């Protein structure tokens, strides 16, 4: 609505950059012309320089802000049901309710990204249990690059690619039963299988995202095209 009030001739835009191809249908339904839509994924770097040896580990990880809507409560309930340990890397001072209800949770508090690596060495998989839509979910790409398998709500648009590229498991959003099943499956997965998932992410490194160099290059290409209407990029 804001865009429509501000720009009266959307058809004259040079392009609309999507952070995920899965956004295309919704943007088209919102009135964006199909020929304007181009995918440019966010850039991501590995959370750890070396692959996390997940096949030796049993702890699941939530990394980020435990705000309502992110599904942390759902994860802790499902983890208790299955009997697996969860480590929360993030500031939980705003969620005393969860700290009280789940005293077994491991909470590191907020950790700068440059200091994350030691806290991820005992992790089997990273879980993103969001209840609401996640257009990208940068932590997913960053974690996959480090060799961490992913357990992700299907509210995240990357979930389709994660399963297709064998980087982890997707589950039905807002379903404790579905999340518990995914956690159990990941916990029971043979070492060789989960190691393969880990290597898929680590060796591909940027299958879910761009490198920072490629992202900058593509931004420059698109902005050059925006000020050069005769550019072949717009053809």
C-alpha positions as CSV (number, residue, x, y, z in Angstrom):
1,X,0.0,0.0,0.0
2,X,2.9,2.4,0.8
3,X,4.6,1.6,-2.5
4,X,1.3,2.2,-4.4
5,X,0.8,5.6,-2.6
6,X,4.4,6.7,-3.3
7,X,5.0,5.4,-6.8
8,X,2.1,5.8,-9.3
9,X,3.7,4.0,-12.2
10,X,5.1,0.7,-10.9
11,X,5.4,-0.6,-14.5
12,X,8.2,1.9,-15.1
13,X,10.5,0.5,-12.4
14,X,13.8,-0.9,-13.6
15,X,13.5,-4.0,-11.5
16,X,12.3,-5.5,-8.2
17,X,14.9,-7.6,-6.4
18,X,13.7,-10.6,-4.5
19,X,15.8,-12.2,-1.8
20,X,14.1,-15.5,-2.7
21,X,12.5,-16.8,-5.8
22,X,9.7,-18.2,-3.7
23,X,8.5,-14.6,-3.2
24,X,7.6,-14.3,-6.9
25,X,4.0,-15.5,-6.6
26,X,3.1,-13.3,-3.7
27,X,4.7,-10.2,-5.3
28,X,2.8,-10.9,-8.5
29,X,-0.4,-11.2,-6.6
30,X,0.5,-7.9,-5.0
31,X,0.6,-6.2,-8.4
32,X,4.3,-6.4,-9.3
33,X,4.9,-7.0,-13.1
34,X,6.5,-10.4,-13.6
35,X,9.2,-9.1,-16.0
36,X,10.5,-6.8,-13.2
37,X,11.1,-9.5,-10.7
38,X,14.7,-10.8,-10.3
39,X,16.2,-12.9,-7.5
40,X,19.2,-11.7,-5.6
41,X,19.8,-13.8,-2.5
42,X,21.3,-12.3,0.6
43,X,25.0,-12.9,1.2
44,X,26.2,-15.2,3.9
45,X,29.4,-16.4,5.5
46,X,30.1,-19.6,7.4
47,X,29.5,-19.5,11.2
48,X,32.6,-21.6,11.6
49,X,35.8,-21.9,9.5
50,X,35.8,-25.7,9.7
51,X,32.9,-28.2,9.3
52,X,31.1,-29.0,12.6
53,X,31.4,-32.8,13.2
54,X,27.7,-33.1,13.7
55,X,27.7,-36.9,13.4
56,X,29.4,-37.0,16.9
57,X,26.9,-34.6,18.5
58,X,23.4,-34.8,20.1
59,X,22.5,-31.2,21.0
60,X,20.1,-29.1,18.9
61,X,20.6,-25.3,18.6
62,X,18.3,-22.2,18.4
63,X,20.4,-19.2,17.3
64,X,18.9,-15.7,17.3
65,X,16.3,-13.6,19.0
66,X,13.8,-15.7,21.0
67,X,11.0,-13.2,20.3
68,X,7.4,-14.4,20.2
69,X,6.7,-15.7,16.7
70,X,10.1,-17.3,16.4
71,X,8.7,-20.6,17.8
72,X,11.2,-21.2,20.6
73,X,8.5,-22.3,23.0
74,X,7.4,-24.8,20.4
75,X,10.9,-26.1,20.0
76,X,11.5,-26.5,23.8
77,X,8.2,-28.4,24.2
78,X,9.0,-30.7,21.2
79,X,12.5,-31.3,22.5
80,X,11.3,-32.3,25.9
81,X,8.8,-34.7,24.3
82,X,11.6,-36.3,22.3
83,X,14.1,-36.2,25.1
84,X,16.8,-34.2,23.3
85,X,18.9,-31.2,24.6
86,X,18.5,-27.7,23.2
87,X,21.1,-24.9,23.4
88,X,19.8,-21.4,22.9
89,X,22.4,-19.0,21.7
90,X,20.7,-15.6,22.2
91,X,19.5,-13.2,24.9
92,X,16.6,-14.9,26.8
93,X,16.1,-12.0,29.3
94,X,12.9,-11.1,27.5
95,X,11.6,-14.7,27.9
96,X,11.6,-15.5,31.7
97,X,8.5,-17.6,31.1
98,X,10.5,-20.1,29.0
99,X,13.5,-20.1,31.4
100,X,11.1,-21.0,34.2
101,X,9.1,-23.6,32.3
102,X,12.2,-25.3,30.8
103,X,15.0,-25.2,33.4
104,X,16.8,-27.9,31.3
105,X,17.5,-25.5,28.4
106,X,21.2,-24.5,27.9
107,X,21.4,-20.7,27.4
108,X,24.7,-19.0,26.5
109,X,23.3,-15.5,26.3
110,X,24.1,-13.3,23.4
111,X,27.4,-14.2,21.6
112,X,29.1,-12.1,18.9
113,X,29.3,-13.9,15.6
114,X,33.0,-13.8,15.7
115,X,33.0,-15.9,18.9
116,X,30.3,-18.4,17.9
117,X,32.4,-21.2,16.6
118,X,33.3,-22.8,20.1
119,X,29.6,-22.8,21.0
120,X,28.6,-24.8,17.9
121,X,31.0,-27.7,18.2
122,X,28.5,-29.9,20.1
123,X,25.6,-29.1,17.9
124,X,23.9,-31.8,15.8
125,X,21.5,-29.5,13.9
126,X,20.2,-25.9,13.9
127,X,16.5,-25.5,14.3
128,X,14.4,-22.6,13.0
129,X,10.9,-23.2,14.3
130,X,9.3,-19.9,13.2
131,X,5.5,-19.7,13.5
132,X,5.3,-16.8,11.0
133,X,6.7,-16.4,7.5
134,X,10.4,-16.0,7.1
135,X,11.2,-14.6,3.6
136,X,14.9,-15.7,3.9
137,X,16.3,-16.6,7.3
138,X,19.9,-15.7,7.0
139,X,21.0,-17.9,9.9
140,X,19.9,-20.9,7.8
141,X,22.4,-20.2,5.1
142,X,25.1,-19.3,7.6
143,X,24.6,-22.5,9.5
144,X,24.4,-24.7,6.4
145,X,27.8,-23.3,5.2
146,X,29.3,-24.4,8.5
147,X,28.0,-28.0,8.0
148,X,25.1,-27.8,10.4
149,X,22.0,-29.7,9.2
150,X,18.8,-27.7,9.4
151,X,15.4,-28.5,10.9
152,X,13.2,-25.7,9.6
153,X,9.5,-24.7,9.7
154,X,7.8,-24.7,6.3
155,X,6.9,-21.0,7.0
156,X,10.5,-20.2,6.0
157,X,10.7,-19.8,2.2
158,X,14.1,-21.5,2.1
159,X,12.5,-24.7,3.5
160,X,11.8,-26.0,0.0
161,X,15.4,-25.6,-1.2
162,X,16.7,-27.0,2.1
163,X,14.9,-30.3,1.5
164,X,15.6,-30.4,-2.2
165,X,19.4,-29.8,-1.7
166,X,19.5,-32.4,1.2
167,X,20.5,-29.8,3.8
168,X,18.0,-30.9,6.4
169,X,14.4,-31.4,7.2
170,X,11.3,-29.3,7.0
171,X,8.2,-29.6,9.2
172,X,4.7,-28.2,9.3
173,X,4.8,-24.8,11.0
174,X,3.0,-24.5,14.4
175,X,2.9,-28.3,14.9
176,X,4.6,-29.6,17.9
177,X,4.0,-33.1,16.7
178,X,5.6,-32.4,13.3
179,X,8.6,-30.7,15.0
180,X,9.0,-33.6,17.5
181,X,9.0,-36.1,14.6
182,X,11.7,-34.1,12.7
183,X,13.9,-33.8,15.9
184,X,13.5,-37.5,16.5
185,X,14.4,-38.3,12.9
186,X,17.5,-36.1,13.0
187,X,18.5,-37.4,16.4
188,X,18.2,-41.1,15.2
189,X,19.8,-40.5,11.8
190,X,22.8,-42.8,11.2
191,X,26.2,-41.1,11.4
192,X,27.0,-41.6,7.7
193,X,23.7,-40.0,6.6
194,X,23.9,-36.9,8.8
195,X,27.6,-36.5,7.9
196,X,26.5,-36.4,4.2
197,X,23.9,-33.7,5.0
198,X,26.6,-31.8,6.8
199,X,29.1,-32.0,3.9
200,X,26.4,-31.0,1.4
201,X,26.1,-27.7,3.2
202,X,29.8,-27.2,3.9
203,X,31.1,-28.0,0.4
204,X,28.4,-26.2,-1.5
205,X,28.9,-23.3,1.0
206,X,26.6,-20.8,-0.8
207,X,23.8,-23.0,-2.2
208,X,21.2,-21.0,-0.1
209,X,22.8,-17.6,-0.4
210,X,25.3,-15.5,-2.4
211,X,28.9,-14.8,-1.6
212,X,29.4,-11.2,-0.5
213,X,31.4,-10.6,-3.7
214,X,28.7,-12.0,-6.0
215,X,26.0,-10.0,-4.1
216,X,27.9,-6.7,-4.6
217,X,28.6,-7.5,-8.3
218,X,24.9,-8.3,-9.0
219,X,23.8,-5.2,-7.1
220,X,26.1,-3.1,-9.3
221,X,24.8,-4.8,-12.4
222,X,21.2,-4.1,-11.5
223,X,21.8,-0.5,-10.5
224,X,23.7,0.1,-13.7
225,X,20.8,-1.3,-15.6
226,X,18.4,0.9,-13.7
227,X,20.1,4.1,-14.9
228,X,20.8,2.7,-18.4
229,X,17.4,1.7,-19.9
230,X,19.0,0.5,-23.1
231,X,21.2,-2.0,-21.2
232,X,20.9,-5.6,-22.3
233,X,20.3,-6.6,-18.7
234,X,16.8,-5.1,-18.9
235,X,16.0,-6.9,-22.2
